[in-house]
């Protein structure tokens, strides 16, 4: 009996300890209820403040967009009112001349009529000519060509959610450059990378760095979540080093191994002595770099690439066997990303026109800093004798004015009778001979001699247009809705 009592007493002591722990745990839970309520109030206030900040930002953006609509409204009204005023004055002059002529016709004095009839007939014909083609055509459309692209924002709003707080993870491992997907084309380079196969560390993004092509310091060219990046506007015939690193909330990984890549060569020196213009059947130009920069990375023509690991310097070398090829060709299309919003693209971005009566600028995708480059632009449409301009420009050229109006462009603008060269709004070298539908304008950029020359229908137009050119130049065109051109590069 005593033994059983002792055993029960020990069991009660253990149960008493559990009951005491349960009471303490209940106190802890009640404290958590209070803390949850307080945290909930604080979190809701923070959430409301964040959403209010987004609403304020949207309201500010709405005001900015409404301001742009009002400016477009005022611009359209000004153009139409100016045309109304101009047409009213001309109509008043024409009506007055008609009334005067009717009075002269009624004149009974033959000698008086003979004295003024010839001059009056010439004046009537001159006035009629002033009502030429295009005079009675509206210079402005009534439509507002402003389409608000709110789909990305709506998608972001629908995806707006809370990010779960997680225990901090380790720093990512160095990314691995994928040699089979890295390529060069003209003066562009496409780099591709991935995380090590066995890595389980979360990566929030990557930082891609390139040097300056001359062994200088590295600089960031891309920061984001993608694992592939194409870098445009590099120097031709230059050797670049590339490297990439990963990052997350815990920090930044070490760099990957360094990839050394070679951009395409420019035309060889013997090619640079060809006369102007350069007929394609004589120059026998071929693509130099056997790589493709398309996203699917399928080769666009035959060729092999060779890679080697420079183990001593832990570098990867990317180069190609090019000794059998005799020249390099820079192929380009027009660039929608840098063009004015009024430019309309078609034909895989090789053909451009405009939806505005004002001149708008569009650039080619490829920039040139070395070598000899020639391209042509065929005039597919030419109405009402506009003044399109052709030439080269810096990437930051004005996009809403005729090419050559600022100091960032070197151009030839031309109508149906003659042409002028223009840079920094200075007009020089008026030359007879213009363009019509079906004409071809040639542009010869010789960065060895640092000159720019133009042709129309394979005949040189005027003297050498510009000299002492130096830097990075992009093919450029300015045009309005009365012109459509197609680029023929290479």
Secondary structure as GFF3:
##gff-version 3
##sequence-region A 1 490
A	DSSP	alpha_helix	2	105	.	.	.	ID=ss1
A	DSSP	alpha_helix	110	130	.	.	.	ID=ss2
A	DSSP	alpha_helix	151	158	.	.	.	ID=ss3
A	DSSP	beta_strand	176	177	.	.	.	ID=ss4
A	DSSP	three_ten_helix	179	181	.	.	.	ID=ss5
A	DSSP	beta_strand	183	185	.	.	.	ID=ss6
A	DSSP	beta_strand	188	194	.	.	.	ID=ss7
A	DSSP	beta_strand	205	210	.	.	.	ID=ss8
A	DSSP	beta_strand	219	224	.	.	.	ID=ss9
A	DSSP	beta_strand	228	231	.	.	.	ID=ss10
A	DSSP	beta_strand	239	248	.	.	.	ID=ss11
A	DSSP	beta_strand	251	252	.	.	.	ID=ss12
A	DSSP	beta_strand	258	262	.	.	.	ID=ss13
A	DSSP	three_ten_helix	271	273	.	.	.	ID=ss14
A	DSSP	alpha_helix	280	283	.	.	.	ID=ss15
A	DSSP	beta_strand	305	310	.	.	.	ID=ss16
A	DSSP	beta_strand	315	320	.	.	.	ID=ss17
A	DSSP	beta_strand	343	346	.	.	.	ID=ss18
A	DSSP	beta_strand	351	354	.	.	.	ID=ss19
A	DSSP	beta_strand	360	368	.	.	.	ID=ss20
A	DSSP	beta_strand	372	382	.	.	.	ID=ss21
A	DSSP	beta_strand	388	393	.	.	.	ID=ss22
A	DSSP	beta_strand	409	414	.	.	.	ID=ss23
A	DSSP	beta_strand	418	423	.	.	.	ID=ss24
A	DSSP	beta_strand	426	432	.	.	.	ID=ss25
A	DSSP	beta_strand	440	446	.	.	.	ID=ss26
A	DSSP	beta_strand	451	456	.	.	.	ID=ss27
A	DSSP	beta_strand	459	460	.	.	.	ID=ss28
A	DSSP	beta_strand	473	479	.	.	.	ID=ss29
A	DSSP	beta_strand	483	488	.	.	.	ID=ss30
###
